[in-house]
Amino acid sequence: MFPSREMAEKELEIAGQLNHGLWTEHSINVGVSAQIIAEKCTNLNPDKAYALGLLHDIGRRYGISARRHVLYMIFFPI
């Protein structure tokens, strides 16, 4: 099961209240970008792409952790 747009937006809002920062704006930009990309593809669901883009950094609700961003780990592995 994937979260709806509304569920993802609510979770991001709660997370932003728990850990303020620019990461929430970044997550919104990722969600919108994912939606736009999905709209241009015939086999992707734009609502699902938006919701998952919003939630891609949701672990930050608990603050900065030792885990690095996925792309950083791909390009700069340990």
MMTF fields as JSON, N, C-alpha, C and O atoms, coordinates in Angstrom:
{
  "mmtfVersion": "1.0.0",
  "mmtfProducer": "UNKNOWN",
  "numBonds": 311,
  "numAtoms": 312,
  "numGroups": 78,
  "numChains": 1,
  "numModels": 1,
  "chainsPerModel": [1],
  "groupsPerChain": [78],
  "chainIdList": ["A"],
  "bondAtomList": [4, 2, 8, 6, 12, 10, 16, 14, 20, 18, 24, 22, 28, 26, 32, 30, 36, 34, 40, 38, 44, 42, 48, 46, 52, 50, 56, 54, 60, 58, 64, 62, 68, 66, 72, 70, 76, 74, 80, 78, 84, 82, 88, 86, 92, 90, 96, 94, 100, 98, 104, 102, 108, 106, 112, 110, 116, 114, 120, 118, 124, 122, 128, 126, 132, 130, 136, 134, 140, 138, 144, 142, 148, 146, 152, 150, 156, 154, 160, 158, 164, 162, 168, 166, 172, 170, 176, 174, 180, 178, 184, 182, 188, 186, 192, 190, 196, 194, 200, 198, 204, 202, 208, 206, 212, 210, 216, 214, 220, 218, 224, 222, 228, 226, 232, 230, 236, 234, 240, 238, 244, 242, 248, 246, 252, 250, 256, 254, 260, 258, 264, 262, 268, 266, 272, 270, 276, 274, 280, 278, 284, 282, 288, 286, 292, 290, 296, 294, 300, 298, 304, 302, 308, 306],
  "bondOrderList": [1, 1, 1, 1, 1, 1, 1, 1, 1, 1, 1, 1, 1, 1, 1, 1, 1, 1, 1, 1, 1, 1, 1, 1, 1, 1, 1, 1, 1, 1, 1, 1, 1, 1, 1, 1, 1, 1, 1, 1, 1, 1, 1, 1, 1, 1, 1, 1, 1, 1, 1, 1, 1, 1, 1, 1, 1, 1, 1, 1, 1, 1, 1, 1, 1, 1, 1, 1, 1, 1, 1, 1, 1, 1, 1, 1, 1],
  "groupList": [{"groupName": "MET", "atomNameList": ["N", "CA", "C", "O"], "elementList": ["N", "C", "C", "O"], "formalChargeList": [0, 0, 0, 0], "bondAtomList": [1, 0, 2, 1, 3, 2], "bondOrderList": [1, 1, 2], "singleLetterCode": "M", "chemCompType": "L-PEPTIDE LINKING"}, {"groupName": "PHE", "atomNameList": ["N", "CA", "C", "O"], "elementList": ["N", "C", "C", "O"], "formalChargeList": [0, 0, 0, 0], "bondAtomList": [1, 0, 2, 1, 3, 2], "bondOrderList": [1, 1, 2], "singleLetterCode": "F", "chemCompType": "L-PEPTIDE LINKING"}, {"groupName": "PRO", "atomNameList": ["N", "CA", "C", "O"], "elementList": ["N", "C", "C", "O"], "formalChargeList": [0, 0, 0, 0], "bondAtomList": [1, 0, 2, 1, 3, 2], "bondOrderList": [1, 1, 2], "singleLetterCode": "P", "chemCompType": "L-PEPTIDE LINKING"}, {"groupName": "SER", "atomNameList": ["N", "CA", "C", "O"], "elementList": ["N", "C", "C", "O"], "formalChargeList": [0, 0, 0, 0], "bondAtomList": [1, 0, 2, 1, 3, 2], "bondOrderList": [1, 1, 2], "singleLetterCode": "S", "chemCompType": "L-PEPTIDE LINKING"}, {"groupName": "ARG", "atomNameList": ["N", "CA", "C", "O"], "elementList": ["N", "C", "C", "O"], "formalChargeList": [0, 0, 0, 0], "bondAtomList": [1, 0, 2, 1, 3, 2], "bondOrderList": [1, 1, 2], "singleLetterCode": "R", "chemCompType": "L-PEPTIDE LINKING"}, {"groupName": "GLU", "atomNameList": ["N", "CA", "C", "O"], "elementList": ["N", "C", "C", "O"], "formalChargeList": [0, 0, 0, 0], "bondAtomList": [1, 0, 2, 1, 3, 2], "bondOrderList": [1, 1, 2], "singleLetterCode": "E", "chemCompType": "L-PEPTIDE LINKING"}, {"groupName": "ALA", "atomNameList": ["N", "CA", "C", "O"], "elementList": ["N", "C", "C", "O"], "formalChargeList": [0, 0, 0, 0], "bondAtomList": [1, 0, 2, 1, 3, 2], "bondOrderList": [1, 1, 2], "singleLetterCode": "A", "chemCompType": "L-PEPTIDE LINKING"}, {"groupName": "LYS", "atomNameList": ["N", "CA", "C", "O"], "elementList": ["N", "C", "C", "O"], "formalChargeList": [0, 0, 0, 0], "bondAtomList": [1, 0, 2, 1, 3, 2], "bondOrderList": [1, 1, 2], "singleLetterCode": "K", "chemCompType": "L-PEPTIDE LINKING"}, {"groupName": "LEU", "atomNameList": ["N", "CA", "C", "O"], "elementList": ["N", "C", "C", "O"], "formalChargeList": [0, 0, 0, 0], "bondAtomList": [1, 0, 2, 1, 3, 2], "bondOrderList": [1, 1, 2], "singleLetterCode": "L", "chemCompType": "L-PEPTIDE LINKING"}, {"groupName": "ILE", "atomNameList": ["N", "CA", "C", "O"], "elementList": ["N", "C", "C", "O"], "formalChargeList": [0, 0, 0, 0], "bondAtomList": [1, 0, 2, 1, 3, 2], "bondOrderList": [1, 1, 2], "singleLetterCode": "I", "chemCompType": "L-PEPTIDE LINKING"}, {"groupName": "GLY", "atomNameList": ["N", "CA", "C", "O"], "elementList": ["N", "C", "C", "O"], "formalChargeList": [0, 0, 0, 0], "bondAtomList": [1, 0, 2, 1, 3, 2], "bondOrderList": [1, 1, 2], "singleLetterCode": "G", "chemCompType": "PEPTIDE LINKING"}, {"groupName": "GLN", "atomNameList": ["N", "CA", "C", "O"], "elementList": ["N", "C", "C", "O"], "formalChargeList": [0, 0, 0, 0], "bondAtomList": [1, 0, 2, 1, 3, 2], "bondOrderList": [1, 1, 2], "singleLetterCode": "Q", "chemCompType": "L-PEPTIDE LINKING"}, {"groupName": "ASN", "atomNameList": ["N", "CA", "C", "O"], "elementList": ["N", "C", "C", "O"], "formalChargeList": [0, 0, 0, 0], "bondAtomList": [1, 0, 2, 1, 3, 2], "bondOrderList": [1, 1, 2], "singleLetterCode": "N", "chemCompType": "L-PEPTIDE LINKING"}, {"groupName": "HIS", "atomNameList": ["N", "CA", "C", "O"], "elementList": ["N", "C", "C", "O"], "formalChargeList": [0, 0, 0, 0], "bondAtomList": [1, 0, 2, 1, 3, 2], "bondOrderList": [1, 1, 2], "singleLetterCode": "H", "chemCompType": "L-PEPTIDE LINKING"}, {"groupName": "TRP", "atomNameList": ["N", "CA", "C", "O"], "elementList": ["N", "C", "C", "O"], "formalChargeList": [0, 0, 0, 0], "bondAtomList": [1, 0, 2, 1, 3, 2], "bondOrderList": [1, 1, 2], "singleLetterCode": "W", "chemCompType": "L-PEPTIDE LINKING"}, {"groupName": "THR", "atomNameList": ["N", "CA", "C", "O"], "elementList": ["N", "C", "C", "O"], "formalChargeList": [0, 0, 0, 0], "bondAtomList": [1, 0, 2, 1, 3, 2], "bondOrderList": [1, 1, 2], "singleLetterCode": "T", "chemCompType": "L-PEPTIDE LINKING"}, {"groupName": "VAL", "atomNameList": ["N", "CA", "C", "O"], "elementList": ["N", "C", "C", "O"], "formalChargeList": [0, 0, 0, 0], "bondAtomList": [1, 0, 2, 1, 3, 2], "bondOrderList": [1, 1, 2], "singleLetterCode": "V", "chemCompType": "L-PEPTIDE LINKING"}, {"groupName": "CYS", "atomNameList": ["N", "CA", "C", "O"], "elementList": ["N", "C", "C", "O"], "formalChargeList": [0, 0, 0, 0], "bondAtomList": [1, 0, 2, 1, 3, 2], "bondOrderList": [1, 1, 2], "singleLetterCode": "C", "chemCompType": "L-PEPTIDE LINKING"}, {"groupName": "ASP", "atomNameList": ["N", "CA", "C", "O"], "elementList": ["N", "C", "C", "O"], "formalChargeList": [0, 0, 0, 0], "bondAtomList": [1, 0, 2, 1, 3, 2], "bondOrderList": [1, 1, 2], "singleLetterCode": "D", "chemCompType": "L-PEPTIDE LINKING"}, {"groupName": "TYR", "atomNameList": ["N", "CA", "C", "O"], "elementList": ["N", "C", "C", "O"], "formalChargeList": [0, 0, 0, 0], "bondAtomList": [1, 0, 2, 1, 3, 2], "bondOrderList": [1, 1, 2], "singleLetterCode": "Y", "chemCompType": "L-PEPTIDE LINKING"}],
  "groupTypeList": [0, 1, 2, 3, 4, 5, 0, 6, 5, 7, 5, 8, 5, 9, 6, 10, 11, 8, 12, 13, 10, 8, 14, 15, 5, 13, 3, 9, 12, 16, 10, 16, 3, 6, 11, 9, 9, 6, 5, 7, 17, 15, 12, 8, 12, 2, 18, 7, 6, 19, 6, 8, 10, 8, 8, 13, 18, 9, 10, 4, 4, 19, 10, 9, 3, 6, 4, 4, 13, 16, 8, 19, 0, 9, 1, 1, 2, 9],
  "groupIdList": [1, 2, 3, 4, 5, 6, 7, 8, 9, 10, 11, 12, 13, 14, 15, 16, 17, 18, 19, 20, 21, 22, 23, 24, 25, 26, 27, 28, 29, 30, 31, 32, 33, 34, 35, 36, 37, 38, 39, 40, 41, 42, 43, 44, 45, 46, 47, 48, 49, 50, 51, 52, 53, 54, 55, 56, 57, 58, 59, 60, 61, 62, 63, 64, 65, 66, 67, 68, 69, 70, 71, 72, 73, 74, 75, 76, 77, 78],
  "secStructList": [7, 7, 7, 7, 2, 2, 2, 2, 2, 2, 2, 2, 2, 2, 2, 2, 2, 2, 1, 7, 1, 6, 2, 2, 2, 2, 2, 2, 2, 2, 2, 2, 2, 2, 2, 2, 2, 2, 2, 6, 1, 6, 6, 7, 7, 2, 2, 2, 2, 2, 2, 2, 2, 2, 6, 6, 6, 4, 4, 4, 4, 4, 7, 7, 7, 1, 7, 7, 7, 2, 2, 2, 2, 2, 2, 1, 7, 7],
  "xCoordList": [0.837, 0.0, 0.884, 1.878, 0.505, 1.214, 0.358, -0.869, 0.986, 0.212, -0.408, 0.146, -1.555, -2.183, -1.402, -0.553, -1.703, -1.088, -1.347, -0.449, -2.594, -2.992, -2.257, -1.81, -2.131, -1.419, 0.048, 0.604, 0.673, 2.082, 2.28, 3.229, 1.383, 1.476, 1.338, 2.053, 0.421, 0.208, 1.429, 1.852, 1.997, 3.184, 4.366, 5.113, 4.535, 5.621, 5.396, 6.342, 4.153, 3.837, 4.192, 4.817, 3.8, 4.116, 5.623, 6.156, 6.308, 7.759, 8.443, 9.411, 7.938, 8.504, 8.328, 9.163, 7.26, 7.046, 7.994, 8.419, 8.319, 9.233, 10.685, 11.474, 11.038, 12.411, 12.353, 12.281, 12.386, 12.316, 13.549, 14.637, 13.368, 14.515, 14.112, 12.961, 15.087, 14.854, 14.606, 14.212, 14.831, 14.639, 13.188, 12.928, 12.232, 10.83, 10.548, 9.818, 11.111, 10.944, 11.606, 11.067, 12.754, 13.446, 12.546, 12.446, 11.901, 11.031, 9.834, 9.41, 9.297, 8.193, 8.683, 7.992, 9.873, 10.427, 10.658, 10.417, 11.119, 11.328, 9.984, 9.869, 8.969, 7.646, 7.062, 6.539, 7.147, 6.627, 7.42, 6.84, 8.735, 9.568, 9.227, 9.131, 9.045, 8.691, 7.338, 7.157, 6.402, 5.083, 5.198, 4.601, 5.964, 6.124, 6.77, 6.347, 7.777, 8.419, 7.413, 7.319, 6.665, 5.698, 4.605, 4.123, 4.215, 3.184, 3.655, 2.84, 4.948, 5.499, 5.791, 6.22, 5.562, 5.792, 4.447, 3.541, 4.323, 3.042, 2.82, 1.684, 3.874, 3.733, 3.936, 4.123, 3.904, 4.082, 2.855, 2.179, 2.58, 1.442, 1.915, 2.692, 1.466, 1.928, 1.62, 2.436, 0.459, 0.124, 1.048, 1.486, 1.339, 2.24, 3.655, 4.327, 4.103, 5.429, 5.542, 6.555, 4.513, 4.488, 4.588, 5.409, 3.748, 3.719, 5.065, 5.572, 5.638, 6.921, 8.053, 8.99, 7.975, 8.963, 8.901, 9.933, 7.688, 7.535, 8.17, 8.761, 8.043, 8.459, 9.879, 10.31, 10.608, 11.914, 12.905, 13.819, 12.762, 13.653, 12.909, 13.348, 11.81, 10.941, 11.649, 11.218, 12.72, 13.478, 14.08, 14.462, 14.17, 14.711, 13.77, 14.137, 12.588, 11.679, 12.302, 11.95, 13.227, 13.902, 15.255, 16.008, 15.581, 16.85, 17.819, 17.481, 19.02, 20.055, 20.587, 20.882, 20.704, 21.197, 22.523, 23.023, 23.06, 24.323, 24.142, 25.119, 22.925, 22.672, 22.777, 22.252, 23.461, 23.609, 22.568, 21.954, 22.382, 21.424, 21.821, 23.01, 20.854, 21.102, 22.049, 22.984, 21.823, 22.69, 24.114, 25.064, 24.271, 25.604, 26.32, 27.516, 25.586, 26.189, 26.57, 27.536, 25.824, 26.154, 27.43, 28.318, 27.52, 28.653, 29.887, 31.007, 29.685, 30.787, 30.683, 30.494, 30.802, 30.664, 31.787, 32.853, 31.519, 32.491, 33.707, 34.647],
  "yCoordList": [-1.179, 0.0, 1.246, 1.322, 2.203, 3.468, 4.548, 4.49, 5.53, 6.618, 7.498, 7.658, 8.059, 9.02, 10.332, 10.519, 11.226, 12.559, 13.238, 13.822, 13.146, 13.809, 13.228, 13.971, 11.905, 11.265, 11.687, 11.987, 11.712, 12.1, 13.549, 13.865, 14.432, 15.842, 16.021, 16.821, 15.279, 15.369, 14.858, 15.471, 13.732, 13.185, 14.144, 14.312, 14.771, 15.736, 16.954, 17.494, 17.38, 18.509, 18.178, 18.987, 17.007, 16.577, 16.493, 16.956, 15.9, 15.758, 17.123, 17.305, 18.077, 19.42, 20.113, 20.929, 19.8, 20.367, 19.745, 20.407, 18.476, 17.789, 18.184, 18.245, 18.451, 18.822, 19.893, 19.593, 21.131, 22.262, 22.288, 21.883, 22.761, 22.914, 22.957, 22.712, 23.272, 23.382, 22.032, 21.981, 20.947, 19.624, 19.399, 18.64, 20.049, 19.856, 20.531, 19.981, 21.704, 22.377, 21.555, 21.431, 21.006, 20.116, 18.926, 18.546, 18.347, 17.196, 17.564, 16.769, 18.749, 19.211, 19.356, 18.952, 19.932, 20.075, 18.722, 18.568, 17.745, 16.397, 15.789, 15.162, 15.97, 15.437, 16.024, 15.293, 17.325, 17.988, 17.545, 17.288, 17.457, 17.013, 15.583, 15.276, 14.714, 13.323, 13.242, 12.437, 14.065, 14.09, 14.514, 13.892, 15.57, 16.067, 15.003, 14.8, 14.337, 13.268, 12.153, 11.67, 11.745, 10.654, 11.01, 10.14, 12.273, 12.703, 12.546, 12.418, 12.556, 12.437, 10.982, 10.702, 10.072, 8.648, 7.923, 8.242, 6.977, 6.282, 5.213, 4.789, 4.774, 3.671, 4.07, 3.199, 5.354, 5.816, 6.566, 7.248, 6.431, 7.092, 8.41, 8.386, 9.553, 10.844, 11.066, 11.649, 10.611, 10.789, 9.974, 10.444, 8.762, 7.898, 8.485, 8.493, 8.971, 9.569, 10.795, 10.978, 11.62, 12.807, 12.407, 12.943, 11.466, 11.048, 10.469, 10.794, 9.618, 9.01, 10.033, 9.943, 10.992, 12.071, 12.895, 13.261, 13.185, 13.935, 13.201, 13.817, 11.884, 11.091, 10.538, 9.791, 10.888, 10.26, 10.538, 9.74, 11.622, 11.953, 11.964, 12.626, 11.255, 11.346, 10.95, 11.342, 10.187, 9.828, 11.023, 10.927, 12.14, 13.353, 13.925, 14.845, 13.391, 13.867, 13.685, 14.387, 12.743, 12.477, 13.155, 12.903, 14.009, 14.717, 14.093, 13.162, 14.618, 14.118, 12.822, 12.734, 11.829, 10.526, 10.204, 10.97, 9.089, 8.65, 8.174, 8.048, 7.914, 7.443, 8.611, 9.697, 8.366, 9.402, 9.228, 8.168, 10.262, 10.235, 9.15, 8.919, 8.495, 7.368, 7.727, 6.977, 8.855, 9.234, 9.478, 9.135, 10.059, 10.281, 8.951, 8.837, 7.948, 6.635, 5.966, 5.205, 6.241, 5.647, 6.265, 5.554, 7.589, 8.277, 8.346, 8.473, 8.264, 8.345, 7.22, 7.484, 5.977, 4.853, 4.854, 5.436, 4.205, 4.111, 3.329, 3.134],
  "zCoordList": [0.0, 0.0, 0.0, 0.722, -0.812, -0.871, -0.224, -0.301, 0.411, 1.007, -0.073, -1.16, 0.247, -0.667, -0.595, 0.277, -1.52, -1.502, -0.159, 0.448, 0.283, 1.524, 2.729, 3.603, 2.777, 3.884, 3.893, 4.949, 2.719, 2.624, 3.049, 3.767, 2.605, 2.984, 4.49, 5.093, 5.091, 6.54, 7.301, 8.282, 6.849, 7.509, 7.411, 8.374, 6.252, 6.096, 6.988, 7.562, 7.101, 7.981, 9.431, 10.117, 9.894, 11.263, 11.455, 12.463, 10.481, 10.566, 10.626, 11.363, 9.85, 9.861, 11.198, 11.589, 11.897, 13.229, 14.253, 15.201, 14.053, 14.963, 14.728, 15.671, 13.479, 13.13, 12.049, 10.857, 12.484, 11.553, 10.662, 11.073, 9.457, 8.572, 7.112, 6.75, 6.292, 4.856, 4.191, 3.026, 4.911, 4.328, 3.914, 2.98, 4.596, 4.211, 2.869, 2.044, 2.646, 1.353, 0.249, -0.851, 0.547, -0.396, -0.746, -1.913, 0.245, 0.006, -0.867, -1.706, -0.676, -1.528, -2.967, -3.903, -3.146, -4.495, -5.155, -6.352, -4.39, -4.928, -5.317, -6.37, -4.478, -4.789, -6.06, -6.902, -6.203, -7.401, -8.632, -9.687, -8.499, -9.623, -10.028, -11.216, -9.042, -9.336, -10.038, -10.952, -9.617, -10.254, -11.712, -12.591, -11.973, -13.346, -14.233, -15.371, -13.72, -14.487, -14.766, -15.894, -13.748, -13.908, -14.911, -15.636, -14.959, -15.913, -17.356, -18.268, -17.557, -18.901, -19.28, -20.4, -18.358, -18.605, -18.646, -17.875, -19.521, -19.662, -18.594, -18.38, -17.926, -16.984, -15.521, -14.672, -15.214, -13.838, -13.353, -14.124, -12.076, -11.451, -10.826, -9.871, -11.342, -10.819, -9.337, -8.624, -8.863, -7.445, -6.556, -5.506, -6.976, -6.209, -6.214, -5.182, -7.363, -7.463, -6.548, -5.872, -6.529, -5.673, -4.202, -3.458, -3.794, -2.387, -1.962, -0.889, -2.796, -2.44, -2.471, -1.677, -3.37, -3.377, -2.099, -1.536, -1.645, -0.388, 0.783, 1.67, 0.775, 1.927, 1.826, 2.705, 0.777, 0.574, 1.699, 1.905, 2.422, 3.547, 4.882, 5.821, 4.98, 6.156, 7.449, 8.533, 7.348, 8.545, 9.253, 10.419, 8.568, 9.192, 10.249, 10.98, 10.327, 11.373, 12.75, 13.697, 12.853, 14.127, 14.215, 15.156, 13.257, 13.258, 12.277, 11.546, 12.274, 11.375, 11.959, 13.151, 11.111, 11.577, 10.9, 10.077, 11.257, 10.672, 9.237, 8.499, 8.841, 7.483, 6.513, 6.761, 5.412, 4.4, 3.311, 3.182, 2.544, 1.447, 0.453, 0.232, -0.136, -1.027, -2.169, -2.45, -2.828, -3.943, -3.479, -4.183, -2.313, -1.788, -1.593, -1.86, -1.129, -0.906, -2.22, -2.27, -3.28, -4.579, -5.136, -5.606, -5.081, -5.675, -4.778, -5.271, -3.477, -2.54, -1.516, -0.329, -1.955, -1.016, 0.028, -0.175, 1.11, 2.204, 1.739, 2.51]
}
